[in-house]
Amino acid sequence: MIPIPKILLNDTATLKKVTGKDAFGKPTYSSTSLTGIRARLKSELKRTGMNDTIMLNAKFWFDKVNSRPSGTAFAVDDVITYGGKDYTIKFISTARDYGDHHIRLECI
């Protein structure tokens, strides 16, 4: 896989990482602004290893060189806010799948 051209990394979003739960059992988050990412909003079906079907609503690409902050770690169930909507990360394709260039995040 080739690196994403820098001109295509023109989106910004907010990453909300789960830090715990409040007194009512709702998750609490810490927020980080992501810049220089690529976003694609499109609905598609994906099958999991358990043969369940999930409707994905967005994909985000984080370039390891050009996206900021560099070294950002992502986890399943973290939330990305983009365009005023929240998207929950369900699949993470790591660097070994795409060379050493970027991380793909598939969200519902």
HUTASUL-V806782 format. One record per pair of residues at least 24 apart in sequence whose C-alpha atoms are under 7 Angstrom apart, sorted by the first residue. I is the first residue (numbers start at 1). J is the second residue. Records with the same first field share a line. If there is no record, write none. Layout:
I = J ; J
This chain:
1 = 98 ; 99
3 = 101
6 = 66
8 = 38
9 = 36 ; 37 ; 38
10 = 36 ; 37 ; 38
11 = 35 ; 36 ; 37 ; 38 ; 39
12 = 36 ; 37
13 = 80 ; 81 ; 82
14 = 80 ; 81 ; 82
15 = 79 ; 80 ; 81
16 = 78 ; 79 ; 80
17 = 78 ; 79
18 = 78
34 = 68 ; 69
35 = 67 ; 68
36 = 66 ; 67 ; 68
37 = 61 ; 62 ; 63 ; 67
38 = 62
55 = 108
56 = 106 ; 107 ; 108
57 = 107 ; 108
58 = 106 ; 107 ; 108
59 = 104 ; 105 ; 106 ; 107
60 = 104 ; 105 ; 106
61 = 102 ; 103 ; 104 ; 105
62 = 102 ; 103 ; 104
63 = 101 ; 102 ; 103
64 = 101 ; 102
